[in-house]
């Protein structure tokens, strides 16, 4: 997956990614608490950068965010 991301970023190909909106985040910590990879998801949301080499795009953070601050996006 890490190699795939590097290739995707190098060629600027579209891909399924996580997108966040820090303005919507209520800091409930649900995204971080439910992440099976134990990533600092809330911190990633606040920075507005959801890409992490260890993220497996399982969607647990998307499902756990009741406010819709984290969504899937198809982009470069």
C-alpha positions as CSV (number, residue, x, y, z in Angstrom):
1,X,0.0,0.0,0.0
2,X,2.8,2.4,0.8
3,X,4.5,1.8,-2.5
4,X,1.1,2.2,-4.3
5,X,0.6,5.6,-2.6
6,X,4.1,6.7,-3.6
7,X,3.4,5.8,-7.2
8,X,0.0,7.4,-7.2
9,X,1.5,10.6,-5.7
10,X,4.3,10.6,-8.2
11,X,2.0,10.3,-11.2
12,X,-0.8,12.5,-9.7
13,X,-3.4,9.7,-10.3
14,X,-6.9,10.0,-8.8
15,X,-7.6,7.6,-6.0
16,X,-10.0,7.0,-3.1
17,X,-8.9,9.1,-0.1
18,X,-10.2,10.4,3.2
19,X,-11.1,14.1,3.3
20,X,-11.7,16.1,6.5
21,X,-13.3,19.4,7.5
22,X,-11.8,20.7,10.7
23,X,-14.6,23.3,11.0
24,X,-17.2,20.5,11.4
25,X,-15.2,18.5,14.0
26,X,-16.7,18.5,17.5
27,X,-13.6,16.9,19.1
28,X,-15.5,13.9,20.3
29,X,-12.5,11.6,19.8
30,X,-14.7,8.9,18.3
31,X,-12.6,8.7,15.1
32,X,-9.3,8.1,17.0
33,X,-10.9,5.7,19.6
34,X,-12.3,3.4,16.8
35,X,-9.2,3.4,14.5
36,X,-8.0,-0.2,14.2
37,X,-4.5,1.1,13.2
38,X,-4.3,3.3,16.4
39,X,-3.7,6.4,14.3
40,X,-4.2,10.0,15.7
41,X,-7.2,10.6,13.4
42,X,-8.5,13.6,15.3
43,X,-5.1,15.3,15.0
44,X,-5.1,14.5,11.3
45,X,-8.5,16.1,10.9
46,X,-7.4,19.2,12.7
47,X,-4.4,19.5,10.4
48,X,-6.6,19.0,7.4
49,X,-4.3,16.3,6.1
50,X,-5.8,12.8,6.2
51,X,-3.0,10.9,4.5
52,X,-1.0,8.5,6.6
53,X,1.1,5.7,5.4
54,X,-0.4,3.3,7.9
55,X,-4.0,4.1,7.1
56,X,-5.8,1.1,5.5
57,X,-8.8,3.2,4.4
58,X,-11.1,0.9,6.4
59,X,-13.7,3.7,6.9
60,X,-14.1,3.2,10.6
61,X,-13.4,6.9,11.2
62,X,-15.9,7.8,8.5
63,X,-18.6,5.6,10.1
64,X,-17.7,6.8,13.6
65,X,-17.9,10.5,12.9
66,X,-21.5,11.4,13.5
67,X,-20.9,15.1,12.5
68,X,-19.6,14.2,9.0
69,X,-16.2,15.8,9.5
70,X,-14.5,12.8,7.8
71,X,-15.7,11.6,4.4
72,X,-14.4,9.6,1.4
73,X,-13.3,11.5,-1.7
74,X,-12.1,10.6,-5.1
75,X,-9.3,13.0,-5.9
76,X,-5.6,13.5,-6.7
